Amino acid sequence: MTGLLPDALLRLPHRQEVPFARLTTLGLGGLCHWLFEPSTEAEAALFVRTCHQAGLRYRVLGGGSNLVVLGDIQEPVLRLRLKEPVIHEGGNLTAPASHGHIVLADKAAELGLSGLEWASGIPGSLGGAIRMNAGAHGGEWVQVLDRYRFLTPEGEVVEKRPEPGEFTYRRSWFGPSHIVLSATAALAPSDSTAIRRTMAQFQQRREGSQPKGVRNAGCIFKNPPGLSAGRLIDEAGLKGLRVGEAEVSSLHANFLVNRGHAHPQDFAELMAQVRERVKAVHGVELDTEVEIWGAGQD
Ligand SMILES: Cc1cc2nc3c(=O)[nH]c(=O)nc-3n(C[C@H](O)[C@H](O)[C@H](O)COP(=O)(O)OP(=O)(O)OC[C@H]3O[C@@H](n4cnc5c(N)ncnc54)[C@H](O)[C@@H]3O)c2cc1C
């Protein structure tokens, strides 16, 4: 062992003391003490097996577009940097988990494959999108997911097809130590121009309704069944509410934005105020869609 981590881990590509402001779209503070960035599946498996044998907890980071990091993270963080190519076979498109999500939707359009149009405005990585069962405009990953490969917490590679109940609204069955390695979408051959037209319409809708030019993590709260979290927050009169440089967007109330140098505690306080006011006004308990790291209890 060198320092706190086994030598086998330290031989893998890694960096130390990386600010989460650079690793997440929201850009809040906090340091990632150990960031491991394997470029092959074998390295990723070695990382997991070594952590498992040493009884070390680790975290998995994708594009950081669904994360609110409120403090330093001491545990090793794994961010895949896989180099495998995207494979197109018939209507199937397979990509490594670290592949950019928006770029993948664009690739599908270029190849004349329909089914991922809804994905075109969702940032982050494919792995994060599978884990979150990301979705928009009536589409979500589980509708097109043909099969996926992942590492178990013991470091074994498993390939499987999705089964009923594994992927639900912005959730999946994976535990915190599972790592998605790749996924295959079953898509329908179609006309590229028609696909791009639909994507452009979706993009236009986003542009009119989501804040631009300020750092954010997308929707902070899940829509309660049959309701819109954004509307509940808006109707509670919270658009524009600020704590320091953390603010409820005046364009889309479910976007809590970092106006520049928001302090993590200000962001946490703003989230708490929104929940309290929505509960007081509507009697509805909001559940977070984003994942929160470094809050002390996670
Ligand atoms: C402007 C904006 C718009 C957005 N719009 C949408 C939208 O319309 N619909 C929507 O669903 N989401 C939306 N999001 C949220 C976010 O983009 C998605 O949830 C995205 O799929 C998260 O991917 P990521 O790689 O950034 O994951 P991260 O934020 O890095 O991680 C999210 C979760 O996935 C886990 N994870 C990441 N990679 C892996 C992996 N390889 N294996 C296992 N677990 C992994 C992490 O541990 C964490 O639990 C939006 C975000 C932004 C900033």
Ligand as a Chemical Component Dictionary entry (heavy atoms), coordinates in Angstrom:
data_LIG
# 
_chem_comp.id                   LIG 
_chem_comp.type                 NON-POLYMER 
_chem_comp.pdbx_formal_charge   0 
_chem_comp.three_letter_code    LIG 
# 
loop_
_chem_comp_atom.comp_id 
_chem_comp_atom.atom_id 
_chem_comp_atom.alt_atom_id 
_chem_comp_atom.type_symbol 
_chem_comp_atom.charge 
_chem_comp_atom.model_Cartn_x 
_chem_comp_atom.model_Cartn_y 
_chem_comp_atom.model_Cartn_z 
_chem_comp_atom.pdbx_ordinal 
LIG C1  C1  C 0 -28.744 21.103 -19.500 1  
LIG C2  C2  C 0 -29.121 19.720 -19.058 2  
LIG C3  C3  C 0 -30.244 19.117 -19.582 3  
LIG C4  C4  C 0 -30.603 17.831 -19.157 4  
LIG N1  N1  N 0 -31.725 17.264 -19.692 5  
LIG C5  C5  C 0 -32.055 16.009 -19.335 6  
LIG C6  C6  C 0 -33.218 15.372 -19.906 7  
LIG O1  O1  O 0 -33.929 15.941 -20.716 8  
LIG N2  N2  N 0 -33.514 14.113 -19.496 9  
LIG C7  C7  C 0 -32.733 13.433 -18.595 10 
LIG O2  O2  O 0 -33.041 12.272 -18.292 11 
LIG N3  N3  N 0 -31.652 14.011 -18.027 12 
LIG C8  C8  C 0 -31.278 15.270 -18.373 13 
LIG N4  N4  N 0 -30.192 15.858 -17.808 14 
LIG C9  C9  C 0 -29.453 15.149 -16.743 15 
LIG C10 C10 C 0 -28.244 14.341 -17.231 16 
LIG O3  O3  O 0 -27.725 14.872 -18.421 17 
LIG C11 C11 C 0 -28.576 12.872 -17.446 18 
LIG O4  O4  O 0 -29.049 12.269 -16.269 19 
LIG C12 C12 C 0 -27.344 12.099 -17.949 20 
LIG O5  O5  O 0 -27.763 10.876 -18.490 21 
LIG C13 C13 C 0 -26.304 11.831 -16.848 22 
LIG O6  O6  O 0 -25.148 11.300 -17.474 23 
LIG P1  P1  P 0 -23.688 11.614 -16.921 24 
LIG O7  O7  O 0 -22.727 10.790 -17.701 25 
LIG O8  O8  O 0 -23.433 13.067 -16.893 26 
LIG O9  O9  O 0 -23.797 11.016 -15.461 27 
LIG P2  P2  P 0 -23.197 11.612 -14.084 28 
LIG O10 O10 O 0 -23.874 12.888 -13.785 29 
LIG O11 O11 O 0 -21.713 11.617 -14.152 30 
LIG O12 O12 O 0 -23.660 10.480 -13.094 31 
LIG C14 C14 C 0 -25.036 10.264 -12.861 32 
LIG C15 C15 C 0 -25.193 8.892  -12.180 33 
LIG O13 O13 O 0 -24.787 7.881  -13.094 34 
LIG C16 C16 C 0 -23.720 7.111  -12.530 35 
LIG N5  N5  N 0 -22.839 6.716  -13.623 36 
LIG C17 C17 C 0 -22.176 7.506  -14.507 37 
LIG N6  N6  N 0 -21.513 6.765  -15.394 38 
LIG C18 C18 C 0 -21.742 5.467  -15.050 39 
LIG C19 C19 C 0 -21.324 4.203  -15.575 40 
LIG N7  N7  N 0 -20.500 4.097  -16.628 41 
LIG N8  N8  N 0 -21.762 3.086  -14.953 42 
LIG C20 C20 C 0 -22.577 3.139  -13.874 43 
LIG N9  N9  N 0 -23.001 4.290  -13.339 44 
LIG C21 C21 C 0 -22.596 5.440  -13.931 45 
LIG C22 C22 C 0 -23.071 7.995  -11.483 46 
LIG O14 O14 O 0 -22.428 7.237  -10.477 47 
LIG C23 C23 C 0 -24.299 8.719  -10.957 48 
LIG O15 O15 O 0 -24.984 7.858  -10.076 49 
LIG C24 C24 C 0 -29.805 17.142 -18.198 50 
LIG C25 C25 C 0 -28.669 17.768 -17.674 51 
LIG C26 C26 C 0 -28.316 19.026 -18.096 52 
LIG C27 C27 C 0 -27.079 19.670 -17.526 53 
# 
loop_
_chem_comp_bond.comp_id 
_chem_comp_bond.atom_id_1 
_chem_comp_bond.atom_id_2 
_chem_comp_bond.value_order 
_chem_comp_bond.pdbx_ordinal 
LIG C1  C2  SING 1  
LIG C2  C3  SING 2  
LIG C2  C26 DOUB 3  
LIG C3  C4  DOUB 4  
LIG C4  N1  SING 5  
LIG C4  C24 SING 6  
LIG N1  C5  DOUB 7  
LIG C5  C6  SING 8  
LIG C5  C8  SING 9  
LIG C6  O1  DOUB 10 
LIG C6  N2  SING 11 
LIG N2  C7  SING 12 
LIG C7  O2  DOUB 13 
LIG C7  N3  SING 14 
LIG N3  C8  DOUB 15 
LIG C8  N4  SING 16 
LIG N4  C9  SING 17 
LIG N4  C24 SING 18 
LIG C9  C10 SING 19 
LIG C10 O3  SING 20 
LIG C10 C11 SING 21 
LIG C11 O4  SING 22 
LIG C11 C12 SING 23 
LIG C12 O5  SING 24 
LIG C12 C13 SING 25 
LIG C13 O6  SING 26 
LIG O6  P1  SING 27 
LIG P1  O7  DOUB 28 
LIG P1  O8  SING 29 
LIG P1  O9  SING 30 
LIG O9  P2  SING 31 
LIG P2  O10 DOUB 32 
LIG P2  O11 SING 33 
LIG P2  O12 SING 34 
LIG O12 C14 SING 35 
LIG C14 C15 SING 36 
LIG C15 O13 SING 37 
LIG C15 C23 SING 38 
LIG O13 C16 SING 39 
LIG C16 N5  SING 40 
LIG C16 C22 SING 41 
LIG N5  C17 SING 42 
LIG N5  C21 SING 43 
LIG C17 N6  DOUB 44 
LIG N6  C18 SING 45 
LIG C18 C19 SING 46 
LIG C18 C21 DOUB 47 
LIG C19 N7  SING 48 
LIG C19 N8  DOUB 49 
LIG N8  C20 SING 50 
LIG C20 N9  DOUB 51 
LIG N9  C21 SING 52 
LIG C22 O14 SING 53 
LIG C22 C23 SING 54 
LIG C23 O15 SING 55 
LIG C24 C25 DOUB 56 
LIG C25 C26 SING 57 
LIG C26 C27 SING 58 
# 
